[in-house]
């Protein structure tokens, strides 16, 4: 499996919409959507920092590692 992105979970916990997060972190709606669905191949630390600041969370709340079975 590898890296799992739990951005949708954190957004739901904070009751924040995709549009609102996109505006707060100054990233296009489509790029935030790609991150949210886990289709992104990479993420910049500056983007991760902005997401954590906007959602008041830690990187580990958003990213999770699962071993392949």
Buried (B, 14 or more C-beta within 10 A) or exposed (E): EEEEBBBBBBBEEBEBEBEBBBEBBEBEEEBBBBBBEEEBEEBEEEBBEBBBEBBEBEEEBBBEEEEEE
